[in-house]
Amino acid sequence: MDQVLGKVDTIELFNQDRESELFLYYRLLNCGLRLTPLGGSDFSWIFDRRLGSSRLYAKVAGPFSWQGYADAIRRGRTAASDGQAFVWLDVAGHEPGETIEREAGGALKVSARAAIRPAGLMRRGTLEIVSNGQVVFARDAEKAGRWGTVAAEIPLERSAWVAARVMYAEGGEDVSSEWGNGRHYYCAAHTGPVYVRVGGKPIRVDRRDSAWLIQWIDAAWASAKALISPSELDAAFAAFEEAKQRYAAIRDECPAGH
């Protein structure tokens, strides 16, 4: 709920169940929230013994400096990774964190490039372009090469976000981009989105995204309210309700049939 209340503008990936992380991340993006993906291995639920198993890359303008690094994160020019791969994105000459303004829909030129570990599980992965939560282009990572590049034109009729990712399946099996097939598969790297506004309209993908987030807030309140001090209970309830109201407004702005 902090995202829709404007309290945070980032989200950390590669810390827990990656399918669940992306499930939540994509629903937030589908509601038009701008969230920069981060990675960091100081999280207490990371059980991987490799240092840097969750990491962040930020594209710094000019010579490297701490301030430049922070500015790049603030601008959304990031990619997160588990160390198996690196991926970057170009959408009609724009990079992650940037916004493209278009008067009308039409084809959009997109390219992604990835650096992939030459051995291990990544040999059976895919380099994918994702838009509004759906895979719109995919190529076998091994065919793409260690420094692989894919390019495509994707149809875009309404406002959208576009990102690139590298996926691999548990045990090196073939990757299917359809979840719920009984197998575990993982995201190895994910760029921040490029945002595309068509006709000045915000991103509104599907009413079910905001409806699910409202249900999630209700469940969170049911779990959290017993842990909140009586003096803060009214203020906390008001914050939860405001978040629900904002998601309800987003739901009502979704186009008919979505």
C-alpha positions in Angstrom: 0.0 0.0 0.0 3.0 2.3 0.4 3.4 2.5 -3.3 -0.1 3.9 -4.1 0.2 6.3 -1.2 3.4 7.7 -2.7 5.6 6.7 0.2 8.1 4.6 -1.9 9.2 4.6 -5.5 11.3 1.4 -5.6 10.7 -2.3 -5.2 13.4 -4.9 -4.2 13.6 -8.1 -6.3 15.5 -11.4 -6.0 14.9 -11.7 -2.3 12.1 -14.2 -1.9 9.9 -16.3 -4.2 10.6 -14.7 -7.6 7.3 -15.7 -9.2 5.5 -14.0 -6.3 7.7 -11.0 -6.5 7.0 -10.5 -10.2 3.3 -11.2 -9.7 3.1 -8.3 -7.3 5.5 -6.0 -9.2 3.6 -6.4 -12.5 0.2 -5.6 -10.8 1.6 -2.4 -9.3 3.1 -1.4 -12.7 -0.2 -2.2 -14.4 -1.9 0.3 -12.1 0.3 3.0 -13.4 2.7 3.2 -10.4 6.3 4.0 -11.3 8.6 1.6 -9.4 12.3 1.1 -9.9 13.6 -2.4 -9.4 16.4 -2.8 -6.9 18.5 -5.7 -5.7 20.5 -6.2 -2.5 21.8 -9.2 -0.5 21.4 -7.7 3.0 17.9 -9.0 3.2 17.4 -11.6 6.0 15.4 -14.1 3.9 18.2 -14.6 1.3 19.6 -18.1 1.8 22.0 -18.2 -1.1 25.5 -18.3 0.1 26.9 -16.4 -2.8 27.9 -12.8 -2.1 25.9 -10.5 -4.4 23.2 -13.1 -5.2 20.8 -10.2 -5.3 22.4 -7.2 -6.9 21.6 -3.8 -8.5 23.1 -2.2 -11.6 22.5 1.5 -12.2 23.6 3.4 -15.4 25.5 6.5 -14.2 25.7 9.6 -16.3 29.4 10.7 -16.6 32.2 9.5 -14.3 31.2 7.2 -11.5 30.3 8.8 -8.2 28.1 8.0 -5.2 25.9 10.9 -6.1 25.7 9.9 -9.7 24.8 6.3 -8.6 22.0 7.6 -6.4 20.7 9.9 -9.1 20.6 7.0 -11.6 18.5 5.0 -9.1 16.3 8.0 -8.5 15.7 8.3 -12.3 14.9 4.6 -12.6 17.9 3.7 -14.8 18.4 0.3 -13.2 18.5 -3.4 -13.7 18.4 -6.0 -10.9 20.0 -9.5 -11.1 20.8 -12.7 -9.2 24.3 -12.8 -10.8 23.4 -15.3 -13.5 22.8 -12.6 -16.1 22.6 -8.9 -16.9 20.0 -7.3 -19.2 19.4 -3.8 -20.6 16.7 -2.3 -22.7 16.1 0.3 -25.4 12.6 1.4 -26.4 12.6 3.7 -29.4 15.8 5.3 -28.2 14.7 5.5 -24.6 16.2 3.6 -21.6 14.7 2.3 -18.3 13.2 5.0 -16.2 12.3 7.3 -19.1 8.8 8.2 -20.4 7.8 8.2 -24.1 4.9 10.5 -25.0 2.9 9.4 -28.1 -0.2 11.0 -29.5 -1.5 7.6 -30.9 -0.7 3.9 -30.8 1.3 2.0 -33.3 4.4 -0.2 -33.6 7.1 0.4 -31.1 10.8 -0.6 -31.8 12.3 -2.4 -28.8 15.7 -4.1 -28.3 17.2 -5.8 -25.4 20.7 -7.1 -24.8 21.9 -9.5 -22.1 25.2 -10.9 -20.7 24.7 -14.5 -19.7 26.9 -16.8 -17.7 28.4 -19.2 -20.2 27.7 -22.3 -18.0 25.1 -23.6 -15.6 21.4 -23.1 -15.6 21.4 -20.1 -17.9 22.1 -22.3 -20.9 18.4 -23.2 -20.9 16.9 -19.7 -20.4 15.2 -17.1 -22.5 15.7 -13.4 -23.1 12.2 -11.8 -23.0 10.5 -8.5 -23.6 7.5 -7.8 -21.4 4.8 -5.2 -21.8 1.9 -4.7 -19.3 2.7 -8.0 -17.7 2.7 -10.1 -20.9 5.7 -11.6 -22.8 5.5 -10.0 -26.2 8.8 -11.4 -27.6 11.2 -14.1 -26.5 14.4 -15.8 -27.7 16.4 -18.7 -26.4 19.3 -17.3 -24.4 21.8 -19.8 -25.7 21.0 -18.8 -29.3 21.2 -15.1 -28.3 24.8 -15.8 -27.2 26.7 -14.7 -24.2 26.2 -11.0 -25.2 22.9 -11.5 -27.0 20.7 -8.9 -28.5 17.0 -9.2 -29.6 15.0 -6.7 -31.4 11.3 -6.5 -32.3 8.5 -4.3 -33.1 5.6 -4.6 -30.7 2.1 -3.3 -31.3 1.0 -0.7 -28.8 -2.5 0.7 -28.8 -2.7 2.2 -25.3 -0.4 3.4 -22.5 2.0 0.7 -21.3 5.2 -0.1 -19.6 7.9 -2.2 -21.3 10.8 -4.1 -19.6 13.3 -6.8 -20.5 14.1 -9.9 -18.4 16.1 -13.2 -18.5 14.3 -16.3 -17.3 15.6 -19.8 -16.6 13.9 -23.0 -15.4 14.7 -25.1 -12.3 17.2 -27.8 -13.1 18.0 -26.3 -16.5 14.7 -27.5 -18.1 13.1 -25.8 -21.0 11.5 -22.5 -20.0 7.8 -21.8 -20.4 6.7 -18.3 -19.9 3.3 -19.5 -18.7 3.3 -19.8 -14.9 1.2 -22.4 -13.1 2.6 -25.3 -15.1 3.7 -27.2 -12.0 7.4 -26.3 -12.4 9.5 -23.6 -10.8 11.3 -21.2 -13.0 13.1 -18.0 -12.1 14.0 -14.5 -13.3 17.7 -14.0 -13.5 17.7 -10.3 -14.4 15.1 -7.6 -14.9 15.4 -4.0 -16.2 13.4 -1.1 -14.9 10.5 -0.2 -17.2 10.3 2.3 -20.0 6.9 4.0 -19.6 4.9 4.9 -22.7 1.9 7.3 -22.5 -0.5 7.3 -25.4 -2.7 10.3 -25.7 -1.6 11.5 -22.3 -3.5 8.7 -20.5 -2.1 6.9 -17.5 -1.3 3.2 -17.6 -4.4 1.2 -16.7 -4.2 -2.4 -17.8 -6.8 -4.6 -16.1 -9.4 -4.0 -13.4 -8.3 -7.3 -11.8 -4.9 -5.9 -10.9 -6.3 -3.2 -8.6 -9.0 -5.5 -7.3 -6.4 -8.0 -6.3 -4.4 -5.3 -4.5 -7.5 -4.1 -2.6 -8.0 -7.7 -1.4 -4.3 -7.9 -0.4 -4.7 -4.7 1.7 -7.8 -6.2 3.4 -5.7 -9.3 4.2 -2.8 -7.2 5.4 -5.1 -5.2 7.7 -6.6 -8.4 9.2 -3.1 -9.6 10.1 -1.6 -6.3 11.2 -4.3 -4.6 13.2 -3.7 -6.7 16.3 0.0 -5.6 16.3 -0.8 -1.8 16.2 -0.9 0.2 19.4 -4.4 1.5 20.3 -3.2 5.1 20.1 -2.2 4.6 16.4 -5.0 2.3 15.3 -7.3 5.0 13.9 -4.5 6.6 11.8 -3.4 3.2 10.6 -6.9 2.3 9.6 -7.3 5.6 7.7 -4.1 4.9 5.8 -5.3 1.4 4.8 -8.6 2.8 3.7 -7.0 5.6 1.7 -4.9 3.1 -0.2 -8.0 1.0 -1.0 -9.8 4.1 -2.2 -6.9 5.0 -4.5 -6.8 1.5 -6.0 -10.6 1.6 -6.4 -10.3 4.8 -8.4 -7.6 3.2 -10.6 -9.9 0.2 -11.1 -12.7 2.5 -12.3 -10.4 4.2 -14.8 -9.6 1.0 -16.6 -11.0 0.8 -20.1 -14.2 -1.2 -20.6 -13.5 -4.9 -21.2 -10.2 -4.9 -19.2 
